[in-house]
Amino acid sequence: MMLQVSPQAEARLVKLLRDQPGYFKLFYDTDGCSDDGIAVLLILNERDSDDVSIQAGKLPFVINKQQQMYFESGLNLQFVNSFPLFHLSSDSRNYGNNIKVVDLRDSAAVKSESNEWFVG
């Protein structure tokens, strides 16, 4: 899987790391969604054992290998300058114009190996 990150999106993501180590995890959240799920970006302290790397230039991106089926193999991530949100798409599909980034690194109650992430 490959993620092409625009220069503006890369700069914003680097800023969100706040000079701390972390991984960006592409996650398809279906909890509480009526028909379809939503794509979100999580920032985690470490990779889970079922995570695989996403080629995203210099940025450390991962995805759970079971969640790869929700996304095409080639993705584009852009930063929407007027909002603190991202746009995720592929050549044939729009995954969202308002992709949130949720930093879970400081969440002591979050178990790293959980498949039950809830982003609300």
VENVEN-V824748 format. One line per field, one symbol per residue. phi: phi as a letter, one per 40 degrees, with the letter a starting at -180 (. if undefined). psi: psi as a letter, one per 30 degrees, with the letter a starting at -180 (. if undefined). burial: b if it has 24 or more other ideal C-beta (glycine too) atoms within 12 Angstrom, else e. A space follows every 10 residues. Layout:
# VENVEN-V824748
phi=???
psi=???
burial=???
This chain:
# VENVEN-V824748
phi=.bbcbcdccc cccccccffb cibcbcbbcb cgccbbcbcb bbbbcacccc cbcbcagccc bbaccccdcc bccbbbbbcc ccbcbbbbab cbabcicbcc bbcbcccccc cdcccbcbbb
psi=kkjjkleeee eeeeeffhgl llkkkkkjjf kgkeelakkl kkklelllfg klkkjhbfkj klkkffffff llfjlkklkj eflhllkkla fgkkfkfhkl kjjgegjffk kegkghkkj.
burial=bebbbbeebb ebbbebbeee ebbbbbbbbe eeeeeeebbb bbbbbebbee beebebeebb bbbbeebeeb beeebbbbbe eeeeebbbbe eeeebbeebb bbbbeeeeee eeeeeebebe
